[in-house]
């Protein structure tokens, strides 16, 4: 792939040089002709529907084998809210999730999952399909945005670029709370663009509502979306697109929509230790906030934090470096290395058009504001090589790529065809690699969620008096992570887990949750007796504690499920 990346990059650089030469020879004039009779325009709806269907099918049939703890947590809380109206901690309709005991999980995705779990049950497929659908919705609004800005033909090209973009493709497979933020934002951005273009107030008000909903998509939006809105408000007022009164009304709508989450964060900063209830909703109090150390304002060495983040941003966006497997596919980055110079051309053109001070500059100015907001978020938030923490940047990166491709389109249709051929080839390699090598990568290391879940699914089908389960799965002592995988796999009623009943849906347990499910290493158990109806899920290095004469062993990666022989019949 190193040679493929180098060859594709060289090809695109040559295309860009030739395109710029042709544009220079034409006096720098870029023609934006409408082709109302073209195939793409005539069959636009059919083509868009086909692309979305193909994109959806490919995503659904290429689910990675692993299932992350955050996905399990979101799914479990969604079902608990659906059944009981409270999460697995007993908090009724929280505006931000208690999750791992700290303010670590945003609420939007969890509420979004509820109808899918209602219709299809709580399982890996239903949750992952919901994530794909959310990403397809984001792609639809990306298409609508670029279609509105540049016409139907470029709109279709934009949709192709979006669906095959490595970041968009990879994140669509994971039901992580942070992945909801960019999709909510692009909906709000599109509506504000429609307002700036058509001067219809309904788009302004609705766009502000979605900007408010972004706060529930990912907590970093609390300090980056306001930056975007302030820049847009100043621009709109200076260009007489809105009045001061309309800005104040927009502020009110935004505060009403996002206010509960802002209030939650402020109250926790002030040290409030009790939950606050607003009707059916809860503003939860968090005992501790581990995420404060991920924000520039709360760290001691701010300069070192700033420099490290600048390096991460450069590595992620320009060098297309990879960090963790659930964020990107190795060798493909977030946008393909060969598309970086195209994005640079798109950025320069966007900056140029934004300075023109006419109605056509509005879209480009708003895109620049998005770019500035994303950079601010990236600098302030501890990226630590986690591409998903910079999620708000990647849609605007794709916009720059589309604008760059549009410049090539207007310079030469042949050069455009070469560019798209290279992009489609890279996209095909991405899909192939994802569906083969990447899919299986979650079995490495052997201590992966797939093995833990598979063992838990098997234990669920075996009735016993007690389950002993190692807490050392994701890392030594990761009891909370192990537990959420068990809760998800066993599909335990949160009412049972909270100690309110001995029943878990249609299953009755003789013991309460804490006695029935014991999270302990095997070498810390007082005695191991094969005569008891106990199951043991243990680390591989504890397997020797069990006699082969009295226990059957079943390997799951770096773990073993130990079952008394008499229980196996």
C-alpha positions in Angstrom: 0.0 0.0 0.0 2.9 2.4 0.5 3.7 2.2 -3.2 0.0 2.6 -4.1 -0.3 5.7 -1.9 2.9 7.1 -3.5 1.7 6.4 -7.0 -1.7 7.8 -6.5 -0.3 10.9 -4.8 2.1 11.5 -7.7 -0.7 11.0 -10.2 -3.0 13.6 -8.4 -0.1 16.1 -8.1 0.4 15.9 -11.9 -3.3 16.3 -12.5 -3.3 19.4 -10.2 -0.3 20.9 -12.0 -1.9 20.4 -15.4 -5.3 21.8 -14.1 -3.7 24.9 -12.6 -1.7 25.4 -15.9 -4.9 25.2 -17.9 -6.7 27.6 -15.6 -3.8 30.0 -15.7 -3.8 29.9 -19.5 -7.5 30.7 -19.4 -6.8 33.8 -17.3 -7.9 32.2 -14.0 -11.5 32.2 -15.0 -13.4 29.2 -13.8 -16.5 28.4 -15.7 -19.4 26.9 -13.8 -21.7 25.9 -16.6 -24.9 24.1 -15.9 -25.4 20.8 -17.7 -29.2 20.4 -17.4 -29.3 17.6 -20.0 -26.4 15.6 -18.6 -26.9 12.0 -17.5 -26.2 12.9 -13.9 -28.9 15.6 -13.9 -31.5 13.7 -15.8 -31.3 10.7 -13.5 -30.2 12.4 -10.3 -32.7 10.9 -7.9 -32.1 7.3 -9.2 -28.4 7.7 -9.0 -28.5 9.1 -5.5 -30.8 6.4 -4.3 -28.5 3.7 -5.9 -25.4 5.2 -4.3 -27.0 5.3 -0.9 -28.3 1.8 -1.2 -24.9 0.4 -2.3 -23.2 2.4 0.5 -25.7 1.0 3.1 -25.4 -2.6 1.9 -21.5 -2.5 1.8 -21.4 -1.1 5.3 -23.9 -3.6 6.7 -22.1 -6.6 5.2 -18.7 -5.4 6.4 -19.2 -5.0 10.2 -16.0 -5.5 12.2 -15.9 -8.5 14.5 -15.3 -6.5 17.6 -17.9 -4.7 19.7 -16.6 -1.8 21.7 -17.5 -1.3 25.4 -18.9 2.2 24.6 -21.3 0.6 22.0 -22.4 -2.0 24.6 -22.9 0.7 27.2 -25.0 2.9 24.8 -27.1 -0.1 23.8 -27.7 -1.3 27.4 -28.7 2.2 28.6 -31.0 2.7 25.6 -32.8 -0.5 26.4 -33.0 0.4 30.1 -34.5 3.8 29.2 -36.9 2.1 26.8 -38.2 -0.4 29.4 -37.9 1.5 32.7 -37.3 5.2 31.8 -34.0 5.2 33.6 -30.4 4.2 32.7 -28.5 1.3 34.4 -27.5 3.5 37.2 -31.2 4.3 37.9 -31.1 7.9 36.6 -34.3 8.9 34.9 -34.0 10.3 31.4 -30.5 11.9 31.9 -29.4 14.8 29.7 -25.8 13.4 29.9 -24.9 9.8 30.8 -23.2 8.8 34.0 -21.6 5.9 32.0 -18.5 4.7 33.7 -19.1 6.7 36.8 -17.9 10.0 35.3 -19.3 12.4 32.7 -18.0 10.4 29.9 -20.8 9.6 27.5 -23.1 11.9 25.5 -26.8 11.2 25.4 -28.0 11.7 21.9 -26.9 8.4 20.4 -28.5 6.5 23.3 -31.8 8.1 22.7 -31.4 7.6 19.0 -30.9 3.9 19.5 -34.1 3.4 21.5 -36.5 2.9 18.4 -34.0 0.5 16.8 -33.8 -1.6 20.0 -37.6 -1.4 20.3 -38.1 -2.8 16.7 -35.1 -5.2 16.4 -34.0 -5.9 20.0 -30.7 -5.2 21.7 -28.0 -7.0 19.7 -24.9 -6.1 17.8 -26.5 -6.0 14.4 -29.4 -3.7 15.3 -27.0 -1.2 17.0 -24.5 -1.2 14.2 -27.3 -0.8 11.5 -28.5 2.2 13.5 -25.0 3.7 13.3 -24.9 3.1 9.5 -28.3 4.8 9.1 -27.1 7.8 11.0 -24.0 8.1 8.8 -26.2 7.7 5.7 -28.3 10.6 7.0 -25.2 12.7 7.3 -24.2 11.7 3.8 -27.6 12.8 2.5 -27.3 16.2 4.0 -23.7 16.5 2.7 -25.1 15.8 -0.7 -27.9 18.3 -0.3 -25.4 20.9 0.9 -23.0 20.6 -2.0 -25.9 20.2 -4.5 -27.3 23.5 -3.2 -23.9 25.2 -3.4 -22.6 23.9 -6.8 -25.5 22.2 -8.6 -26.7 18.7 -9.2 -23.7 17.2 -11.0 -21.2 18.3 -8.3 -23.7 17.2 -5.7 -23.6 13.6 -7.0 -19.8 13.7 -7.2 -19.8 15.0 -3.6 -21.9 12.1 -2.5 -19.5 9.6 -4.1 -16.6 11.3 -2.4 -18.3 11.3 0.9 -19.4 7.6 0.9 -15.9 6.4 -0.1 -14.1 8.8 2.3 -12.1 6.6 4.8 -13.2 8.5 7.9 -16.9 8.5 6.9 -16.8 4.8 5.9 -15.0 3.6 9.1 -17.0 5.6 11.6 -20.3 4.5 10.1 -19.6 1.0 11.4 -19.3 2.0 15.1 -22.2 3.1 17.4 -20.0 5.5 19.4 -21.5 8.6 21.0 -18.9 11.0 19.5 -19.8 9.9 15.9 -23.2 11.6 16.2 -21.8 15.1 16.5 -20.6 15.7 12.9 -23.9 14.4 11.4 -26.0 16.6 13.6 -23.7 19.6 12.8 -23.9 19.1 9.0 -27.7 19.1 9.3 -27.7 22.4 11.2 -25.0 23.8 8.8 -27.1 22.9 5.8 -30.2 24.6 7.2 -28.2 27.8 8.0 -26.8 27.7 4.5 -30.4 27.5 3.1 -31.3 30.5 5.2 -28.3 32.5 4.0 -29.2 31.5 0.4 -33.0 31.8 0.4 -33.6 34.3 3.3 -36.3 32.0 4.8 -36.4 32.4 8.6 -37.7 28.8 9.2 -34.3 27.5 8.1 -32.6 29.8 10.6 -34.7 28.7 13.6 -34.5 25.0 12.7 -30.8 25.3 12.0 -30.2 26.7 15.5 -32.2 23.9 17.0 -29.8 21.3 15.4 -26.8 23.4 16.6 -28.3 23.1 20.1 -28.8 19.3 19.7 -25.1 19.0 18.8 -24.3 19.5 22.4 -25.9 16.2 23.2 -23.9 14.5 20.3 -20.5 15.0 21.9 -19.4 17.1 24.9 -16.6 18.9 23.0 -19.4 20.7 21.1 -20.0 22.7 24.3 -17.0 24.9 23.6 -16.6 24.7 19.8 -20.2 25.1 18.4 -20.5 28.5 20.1 -17.4 29.6 18.3 -19.0 28.8 15.0 -22.3 30.4 15.9 -20.5 33.6 17.1 -18.6 33.9 13.8 -21.7 33.2 11.7 -23.7 35.8 13.8 -21.1 38.5 13.3 -20.9 37.7 9.6 -24.7 37.7 9.1 -25.1 41.0 11.0 -22.3 42.7 9.1 -23.8 41.6 5.8 -27.3 42.5 6.9 -28.5 38.9 6.5 -30.1 39.1 10.0 -31.0 41.8 12.5 -29.8 42.0 16.1 -33.3 41.0 17.2 -33.0 37.8 15.2 -29.6 37.1 16.7 -31.1 37.4 20.2 -34.0 35.1 19.2 -31.5 32.6 17.9 -29.5 32.8 21.1 -32.7 32.1 23.0 -33.5 29.0 20.8 -30.0 27.8 21.2 -30.0 28.2 25.0 -33.4 26.5 25.4 -32.2 23.6 23.3 -28.7 23.1 24.8 -29.4 24.8 28.2 -29.9 21.5 30.2 -26.5 20.2 29.2 -24.8 23.5 29.8 -26.5 23.6 33.2 -25.3 20.1 34.0 -21.7 20.9 33.3 -21.8 24.2 35.2 -23.4 22.6 38.3 -20.8 19.9 38.3 -18.0 22.4 38.0 -19.5 24.2 41.0 -19.4 20.9 42.9 -23.1 20.2 43.2 -23.4 16.6 44.5 -27.1 15.9 44.0 -29.1 15.2 40.8 -31.4 18.0 39.6 -34.8 17.0 38.1 -36.5 19.1 35.4 -39.8 17.3 34.9 -39.0 13.8 33.6 -35.3 14.7 32.8 -32.4 14.6 35.1 -29.3 16.8 35.3 -27.0 14.2 36.9 -24.3 15.0 39.4 -21.0 13.3 38.7 -18.7 12.2 41.5 -15.7 12.9 39.5 -14.9 14.2 36.0 -12.0 12.4 34.4 -12.4 14.4 31.1 -11.4 17.7 32.6 -7.8 16.7 32.1 -8.5 16.4 28.3 -9.2 20.1 28.0 -6.5 22.7 27.5 -7.9 25.1 30.1 -7.6 22.6 32.9 -4.1 21.2 32.4 -1.0 22.5 34.1 1.4 22.5 31.1 -0.7 24.3 28.5 2.2 24.9 26.1 3.1 21.2 25.9 -0.5 20.3 25.5 -0.9 22.9 22.7 2.2 21.7 20.8 1.3 18.1 21.0 -2.2 18.8 19.6 -0.8 20.8 16.8 1.4 17.8 15.9 -1.6 15.5 16.0 -3.7 17.8 13.8 -0.8 18.0 11.3 -0.3 14.2 11.4 -4.0 13.4 11.0 -4.9 15.9 8.3 -1.8 16.4 6.2 0.3 13.3 6.8 -2.7 11.0 7.1 -1.2 9.1 9.9 -3.0 6.3 11.7 -3.3 5.7 15.4 -6.0 3.2 16.6 -7.8 0.6 14.5 -11.4 1.6 15.3 -10.7 5.1 14.0 -9.2 4.3 10.6 -8.0 1.5 8.3 -4.2 1.2 8.1 -2.6 3.0 5.1 -5.8 5.0 4.2 -5.9 7.7 6.8 -9.0 9.9 7.1 -9.1 11.1 3.5 -6.5 9.2 1.4 -3.0 10.7 1.1 -3.5 11.5 -2.6 -6.5 13.7 -1.7 -4.5 16.0 0.6 -3.2 18.3 -2.2 -6.7 18.4 -3.6 -8.1 19.5 -0.3 -5.4 22.2 -0.1 -6.5 23.6 -3.5 -10.1 23.5 -2.2 -9.1 25.3 0.9 -7.3 28.1 -1.0 -10.2 28.5 -3.4 -12.6 28.6 -0.5 -10.5 31.3 1.2 -10.4 33.3 -2.1 -14.1 33.1 -2.7 -14.9 34.0 0.9 -13.2 37.4 0.4 -15.4 38.4 -2.5 -18.2 40.0 -0.2 -21.1 38.9 -2.4 -24.0 36.5 -2.0 -21.9 33.7 -3.6 -19.3 34.1 -0.9 -21.7 33.2 1.9 -21.3 29.5 1.6 -17.5 29.7 1.4 -17.4 32.0 4.4 -19.5 29.6 6.5 -17.2 26.7 5.5 -14.2 28.7 6.7 -16.0 29.4 10.0 -16.5 25.6 10.3 -12.8 25.1 9.6 -11.8 27.7 12.2 -14.1 26.1 14.8 -12.7 22.6 14.1 -9.1 23.8 14.5 -10.1 25.5 17.8 -11.6 22.2 19.0 -8.6 20.3 18.0 -6.2 22.6 19.8 -8.3 22.7 23.0 -9.1 19.0 23.2 -6.5 16.3 24.0 -6.5 14.3 20.8 -4.0 11.7 22.0 -4.0 10.2 18.5 -7.8 9.5 18.8 -9.1 10.5 15.4 -12.7 10.5 16.5 -12.0 13.3 19.0 -11.5 15.5 15.9 -14.6 14.3 14.2 -16.0 17.7 13.6 -13.2 18.4 11.1 -13.6 15.6 8.6 -16.8 16.8 6.9 -15.2 20.1 6.1 -12.1 18.3 4.9 -14.3 16.4 2.5 -15.9 19.7 1.4 -12.4 21.0 0.6 -11.7 17.9 -1.5 -15.0 18.3 -3.4 -14.2 22.0 -4.1 -10.7 21.0 -5.3 -12.2 18.3 -7.6 -14.6 20.9 -8.9 -11.7 23.1 -9.8 -10.2 20.2 -11.7 -13.6 19.6 -13.3 -13.7 23.1 -14.7 -10.1 23.0 -15.9 -10.5 19.7 -17.8 -13.1 16.9 -18.0 -10.3 14.4 -18.8 -8.2 15.4 -15.8 -11.4 15.2 -13.7 -12.0 11.7 -15.0 -8.5 10.7 -14.0 -9.0 12.1 -10.6 -12.2 10.3 -10.0 -10.7 7.0 -11.4 -7.9 7.3 -8.8 -10.4 8.1 -6.1 -12.7 5.2 -7.0 -9.7 2.8 -7.1 -8.6 3.9 -3.6 -12.2 3.6 -2.4 -12.3 0.0 -3.8 -9.1 -0.9 -2.0 -10.5 0.6 1.2 -13.6 -1.4 1.1 -11.7 -4.6 0.2 -9.2 -4.1 3.0 -11.9 -3.2 5.5 -14.0 -6.3 4.6 -11.0 -8.6 4.9 -7.9 -7.7 6.9 -9.6 -5.0 9.0 -12.6 -7.1 9.9 -10.4 -9.7 11.5 -8.0 -7.2 13.2 -10.3 -7.1 16.2 -9.3 -10.6 17.1 -5.8 -9.1 17.7 -4.8 -9.0 20.4 -6.4 -12.1 21.7 -7.8 -10.2 24.7 -10.5 -8.6 22.5 -14.1 -7.8 23.1 -15.1 -10.5 20.5 -13.8 -13.3 22.7 -15.3 -11.9 25.9 -18.7 -11.5 24.2 -18.7 -14.9 22.6 -17.9 -16.5 25.9 -20.6 -14.5 27.6 -23.2 -15.5 25.0 -22.4 -19.2 25.8 -22.5 -18.6 29.5 -25.9 -17.0 29.1 -27.3 -20.3 27.8 -26.1 -22.3 30.8 -28.0 -21.9 34.1 -25.9 -22.1 37.2 -25.7 -20.7 40.7 -22.8 -18.3 40.1 -20.7 -16.9 37.3 -17.1 -16.1 38.2 -15.7 -13.7 35.6 -12.3 -12.2 35.3 -12.2 -8.4 35.5 -8.9 -8.4 33.4 -10.2 -8.0 29.9 -9.7 -4.7 28.2 -6.8 -4.1 30.6 -5.9 -5.4 34.1 -8.6 -4.5 36.6 -11.0 -3.2 33.9 -14.0 -4.5 35.9 -16.4 -1.9 34.5 -15.6 -2.7 30.9 -15.9 -6.5 31.5 -19.2 -5.9 33.3 -20.8 -3.9 30.5 -20.0 -6.6 28.0 -21.6 -9.2 30.3 -24.7 -7.0 30.9 -25.1 -6.6 27.1 -24.4 -10.3 26.2 -26.7 -11.6 29.0 -29.3 -9.0 28.2 -29.8 -8.5 31.9 -32.7 -6.3 33.1 -31.2 -3.2 34.7 -33.9 -3.5 37.4 -32.3 -6.8 38.4 -28.8 -5.3 38.3 -29.9 -2.5 40.6 -31.2 -5.0 43.1 -34.9 -4.3 42.7 -35.9 -7.8 41.7 -34.7 -11.4 41.3 -36.1 -11.5 37.7 -34.4 -10.5 34.5 -37.2 -10.2 31.9 -38.3 -13.8 31.5 -35.5 -15.4 33.5 -35.4 -15.9 37.3 -32.2 -15.9 39.3 -32.0 -17.5 42.8 -29.5 -14.9 43.9 -29.1 -11.1 43.5 -26.9 -9.7 40.8 -23.8 -9.1 43.0 -24.0 -12.7 44.3 -24.9 -14.3 41.0 -22.1 -12.4 39.0 -18.8 -12.2 40.7 -16.0 -10.3 38.9 -12.7 -11.8 40.2 -9.6 -13.5 39.0 -9.6 -17.2 39.6 -6.5 -17.0 41.7 -8.4 -14.7 44.1 -11.3 -17.1 44.6 -11.3 -18.8 48.0 -11.9 -22.2 46.7 -12.6 -23.8 43.3 -15.0 -26.7 43.7 -16.3 -28.7 40.7 -19.2 -30.0 42.7 -20.9 -26.5 42.7 -22.9 -25.3 39.8 -20.4 -22.5 39.1 -19.0 -21.3 35.7 -15.6 -19.7 35.5 -14.4 -17.3 32.8 -10.7 -16.9 33.5 -7.5 -15.6 32.1 -5.3 -18.2 30.3 -2.6 -18.1 33.0 -5.2 -19.2 35.6 -6.3 -22.2 33.6 -3.9 -24.5 35.6 -5.9 -23.9 38.7 -8.6 -26.1 37.3 -8.3 -29.9 37.2 -8.7 -31.5 33.8 -10.4 -34.4 35.5 -13.3 -32.3 36.8 -13.5 -29.4 34.4 -14.0 -29.0 30.6 -12.2 -26.0 29.2 -13.1 -23.9 26.2 -10.7 -21.4 24.8 -11.7 -17.9 23.8 -8.6 -16.1 22.7 -6.6 -15.2 25.9 -9.3 -16.6 28.1 -10.9 -20.0 29.0 -14.4 -20.9 30.0 -14.2 -23.6 32.6 -17.3 -25.7 33.1 -17.7 -28.6 35.6 -17.9 -31.8 33.6 -21.1 -32.9 35.3 -22.8 -29.7 34.1 -21.9 -30.7 30.5 -23.7 -34.0 30.9 
